[in-house]
Amino acid sequence: MEITASNQGQTVKGVNSSKQLISPQNLNKLIEKNTKNYSNKDSLELNYSNKKNSHPIRLVSPLDLFNTSPTVTQNTNNTEIYVKEWQKVANNIIHSGQHGIENYTQLEFQPNLTSVVSSQTTPIEQSQDKLKIRNYSMRPRIGNSYKISGEQILDKTTNMPAVPAAVIFDRSNNLIVAYDKSGKPIIAFEARNNTVKHFEDKSEEWLMQNSMKVGTNAPAPNGIYAIAAEYKDDPNSGKTFGSYKIAFAGGKIADRAILIHSRDYSQNKEIAWTKDATGLQNKTHGCFLMQDPDLVALANLLKEKTEPVAFVVQGSYKINYQSPLL
């Protein structure tokens, strides 16, 4: 099946083998068009093809997620639509015990992530950063509608604490972004998902397939899940998690006990990302790795949540040493 879809005002026919530019609205239309007797309790497999390759898009209950096709006008914030749909999934996970949308291919849930972050955030002041000098990692970027006040992130208009609705991690850009319910970015950080298996000459196909299997130490599986909890940890215990462990619910990402964490003894010391290839300090068994002050800031933000927060994973499964290009 050749996919033709309109994305960001651009008609996309077929699919690039590394990036699939399909929005949630258009994916829903494709599903409805190509499935006549589909039960949303079953898995659905669609195939996209280009001139060289044919790849599966595997989804779990996609109609549960994309059960509407909102009309996007020129004045509509596309990110707001994404966040609302992601939150539906998170609510179903937390309140009904359902699985998330487990899509281990490279489908991009938000294709324009870097452009949104680049245009709608700015780096925090050096004085506001616990890591005054950063030689290896991006300085966190605060959303244009928000400001830093001590340990809190405040809405510039209301002066109230920021309330997160969704967090997205893009492996292709080593970027993790928290959004509010209106689709405005609150804050963005650099993060990594390079694992021990990246250094064993495993193919990208192997890494992708095994992301859905317990005990493989492959990267985290792409998909839409929910933040389960943030647990304070002892950053000097020697257990390698840093100041917090952020856990997930909603599928294999939880079954594999994948977390967001940092490394011990790194509260005021930058993890040297460039040393990914030389030691366990900078790679994981599937978890997401952040600088410890960034992890603390994300955990503090998540404590302000008033409803389930979605966690979205997207991007290539290839190893990535590059800091976000914004």
VOGU-3710 file (C-alpha; in Angstrom, 3 decimals, decimal comma):
1> meitasnqgq> 0,000/0,000/0,000  1,431/3,348/-0,999  0,538/6,095/1,455  -0,284/9,575/0,257  -0,916/12,104/3,019  -1,007/15,834/3,559  1,263/17,001/6,342  1,950/20,580/7,480  0,322/21,856/4,301  2,575/19,661/2,166
11> tvkgvnsskq> 1,460/16,636/0,182  3,614/13,632/0,988  3,385/10,665/-1,352  5,136/7,543/-0,173  7,481/7,683/2,809  11,107/8,507/3,418  12,732/5,394/4,898  13,988/7,312/7,934  11,082/9,699/8,614  7,386/9,113/8,088
21> lispqnlnkl> 5,677/12,490/7,833  2,161/11,524/8,846  0,141/13,580/11,308  -2,318/11,966/13,757  -5,256/13,374/11,786  -3,997/11,964/8,507  -3,032/8,635/10,039  -6,623/8,309/11,246  -7,906/9,022/7,740  -5,566/6,416/6,289
31> iekntknysn> -6,723/3,829/8,811  -10,385/4,526/8,088  -9,770/4,400/4,352  -7,838/1,139/4,367  -9,775/-0,874/6,964  -13,401/-1,783/6,422  -14,037/-4,386/9,117  -11,478/-3,335/11,682  -11,971/-4,097/15,375  -10,149/-1,646/17,600
41> kdslelnysn> -9,447/-4,453/20,043  -7,063/-5,993/17,549  -3,666/-4,952/16,299  -3,525/-3,333/12,901  -0,650/-3,525/10,454  -0,379/-1,128/7,553  2,434/-1,232/5,031  3,999/1,784/3,494  6,354/1,526/0,572  8,823/3,637/-1,309
51> kknshpirlv> 11,006/2,819/-4,276  13,445/0,729/-2,281  11,757/-0,608/0,819  8,514/-1,806/2,316  8,049/-1,459/6,067  5,268/-2,243/8,546  3,548/0,343/10,690  2,319/-1,604/13,712  -0,191/0,028/16,038  -2,217/-1,179/18,989
61> spldlfntsp> -5,832/0,014/18,961  -5,134/3,055/16,792  -8,815/3,924/16,520  -8,982/4,298/20,285  -6,449/7,105/19,959  -7,373/8,777/16,692  -11,134/8,451/16,968  -11,728/11,928/15,605  -10,343/13,831/12,670  -10,218/17,450/13,853
71> tvtqntnnte> -10,236/20,097/11,176  -6,968/22,010/11,245  -7,377/25,655/10,243  -4,732/28,287/9,765  -5,282/29,516/13,319  -5,193/26,095/14,932  -2,203/25,087/17,046  -1,330/21,652/15,631  0,679/20,811/18,744  -2,418/21,395/20,874
81> iyvkewqkva> -4,224/18,744/18,829  -1,345/16,316/19,294  -1,230/16,909/23,060  -4,983/16,393/23,470  -4,819/13,073/21,622  -1,783/11,953/23,603  -3,556/12,837/26,832  -6,513/10,647/25,867  -4,122/7,722/25,732  -2,534/8,636/29,079
91> nniihsgqhg> -5,949/8,901/30,725  -6,938/5,476/29,411  -3,694/4,016/30,733  -3,897/5,513/34,220  -7,652/5,315/34,815  -8,606/2,205/32,807  -5,434/0,151/32,822  -5,210/0,136/29,038  -2,052/-0,184/26,982  -0,639/2,772/25,172
101> ienytqlefq> -0,042/3,108/21,450  2,926/0,783/20,937  4,410/1,605/17,564  7,980/0,422/17,385  8,672/1,810/13,882  9,966/5,318/13,258  6,605/7,032/12,839  6,881/10,622/14,063  4,050/11,590/16,383  5,162/15,219/16,118
111> pnltsvvssq> 7,111/15,776/12,887  7,835/19,463/13,528  9,214/19,120/17,055  12,557/20,853/16,535  11,021/23,800/14,700  8,502/24,274/17,534  11,245/24,200/20,165  13,508/26,477/18,142  10,811/29,128/17,608  8,922/28,902/20,912
121> ttpieqsqdk> 11,700/28,516/23,507  14,924/30,299/24,504  17,905/29,079/26,578  17,628/29,734/30,294  20,069/32,198/31,818  23,396/30,787/32,958  22,636/32,069/36,454  19,479/29,896/36,499  21,354/26,739/35,498  22,861/24,468/38,162
131> lkirnysmrp> 25,481/23,545/35,544  27,071/26,937/34,966  29,414/25,587/32,301  28,110/23,092/29,762  30,693/21,611/27,448  28,706/18,573/26,302  24,989/19,239/26,695  22,411/21,789/25,601  21,400/24,399/28,149  17,679/23,895/28,957
141> rignsykisg> 15,301/26,054/26,929  12,301/27,695/28,594  9,018/28,193/26,744  8,198/31,728/25,665  5,086/31,739/27,896  7,020/30,659/30,998  9,764/31,830/33,330  12,102/30,298/35,897  11,549/31,279/39,532  13,867/29,433/41,908
151> eqildkttnm> 13,022/25,730/41,622  9,712/26,414/39,873  8,571/27,170/36,361  5,837/29,818/36,359  3,324/30,975/33,768  4,273/34,543/32,821  0,631/35,647/32,646  -0,826/34,049/35,777  2,371/33,686/37,810  1,108/30,199/38,686
161> pavpaavifd> 3,208/27,018/38,437  3,370/25,449/34,986  1,177/22,358/34,629  2,476/19,654/32,266  0,165/17,671/29,990  2,648/15,726/27,862  6,348/14,993/27,538  7,891/13,895/24,242  11,332/12,402/23,637  12,797/12,439/20,136
171> rsnnlivayd> 15,693/10,006/19,791  16,674/11,431/16,395  17,367/14,796/18,031  18,220/13,774/21,621  15,519/16,190/22,733  12,909/15,916/25,496  10,137/18,525/25,671  7,334/19,148/28,177  4,075/20,692/26,896  1,108/22,275/28,608
181> ksgkpiiafe> -2,437/21,326/27,606  -2,657/24,134/25,067  0,328/22,728/23,187  2,803/25,379/24,311  6,278/24,117/25,244  7,104/24,613/28,899  10,740/23,523/28,850  13,097/21,464/26,695  16,172/19,465/27,676  18,788/17,323/26,036
191> arnntvkhfe> 18,486/13,608/26,818  19,950/10,350/25,492  18,752/6,812/24,822  22,023/5,214/23,698  22,201/1,718/25,175  24,775/-1,014/25,621  23,382/-2,737/22,521  24,280/0,223/20,330  27,921/-0,736/20,865  27,556/-4,392/19,918
201> dkseewlmqn> 27,158/-3,821/16,176  23,419/-4,527/16,322  21,508/-3,379/13,252  18,856/-0,703/13,495  16,276/-3,325/12,548  17,427/-5,515/15,479  17,309/-2,542/17,856  13,799/-1,639/16,671  12,375/-5,167/16,885  13,930/-5,868/20,289
211> smkvgtnapa> 12,765/-2,592/21,790  9,482/-4,442/22,406  11,126/-7,410/24,169  11,919/-7,674/27,883  15,548/-8,329/28,748  17,091/-7,232/25,456  18,680/-3,948/26,624  17,600/-2,371/23,328  16,465/1,274/23,173  13,043/2,192/24,528
221> pngiyaiaae> 10,135/1,392/22,174  8,542/4,261/20,301  4,947/4,929/21,248  2,558/6,860/23,477  2,500/5,991/27,170  1,882/7,704/30,518  4,101/9,033/33,284  3,466/6,739/36,256  5,461/8,401/39,033  8,603/10,302/39,893
231> ykddpnsgkt> 10,636/8,824/42,759  13,252/10,787/44,647  16,547/8,911/44,883  19,825/9,382/46,722  22,208/10,860/44,155  25,194/9,689/46,197  24,095/6,097/46,798  26,200/4,595/44,027  23,103/2,991/42,445  23,581/5,085/39,287
241> fgsykiafag> 20,094/6,664/39,073  20,886/10,214/40,166  18,428/12,392/42,083  15,182/10,948/40,637  13,708/7,980/38,819  10,741/8,743/36,546  8,673/5,658/35,737  6,092/4,859/33,049  2,872/2,927/32,552  1,120/1,583/29,488
251> gkiadraili> 3,031/-1,242/27,823  6,459/-2,680/27,121  8,181/0,488/28,257  6,832/-0,328/31,744  7,330/-4,093/31,417  10,990/-3,426/30,683  11,212/-1,159/33,769  12,558/1,663/31,612  13,058/4,924/33,511  14,272/8,465/33,024
261> hsrdysqnke> 17,256/8,908/35,314  20,715/10,405/35,604  23,975/9,201/37,173  25,101/9,461/40,782  27,581/12,125/41,875  26,427/14,382/39,033  24,343/17,041/40,800  26,813/19,757/39,854  28,954/17,815/37,389  28,127/17,443/33,720
271> iawtkdatgl> 27,958/13,977/32,195  30,301/14,035/29,202  28,065/12,823/26,378  31,075/12,564/24,062  32,300/9,595/26,083  29,257/7,490/25,184  31,430/4,881/23,522  33,923/4,394/26,325  32,022/3,409/29,464  28,722/2,551/31,152
281> qnkthgcflm> 28,507/6,030/32,689  26,936/7,367/29,504  24,827/4,527/28,153  21,971/2,536/29,650  20,103/-0,763/29,358  17,133/0,971/27,745  16,508/3,935/30,039  16,585/7,609/29,109  19,573/9,481/30,504  19,578/13,166/31,476
291> qdpdlvalan> 21,948/15,568/33,174  21,056/15,447/36,873  19,983/19,119/37,279  17,773/18,710/34,185  16,259/15,549/35,649  15,466/17,391/38,889  13,809/20,229/36,950  11,672/17,768/34,972  10,674/15,853/38,111  9,731/19,095/39,885
301> llkektepva> 7,587/20,082/36,900  5,832/16,696/36,856  4,906/17,149/40,517  2,608/19,976/39,385  0,498/17,702/37,153  -3,254/17,777/37,747  -4,127/14,894/35,403  -2,261/12,035/33,710  0,728/13,179/31,683  1,423/11,472/28,361
311> fvvqgsykin> 4,914/10,307/27,489  5,697/10,025/23,786  8,771/8,387/22,245  9,696/8,838/18,588  12,652/8,845/16,215  15,326/6,634/14,746  16,762/3,718/16,719  20,289/4,489/15,533  22,938/5,592/17,993  23,027/9,377/18,285
321> yqspll> 25,871/11,419/19,775  24,611/14,751/18,440  23,204/17,483/20,689  19,935/19,034/19,482  20,377/21,307/16,485  18,073/24,253/17,211
//
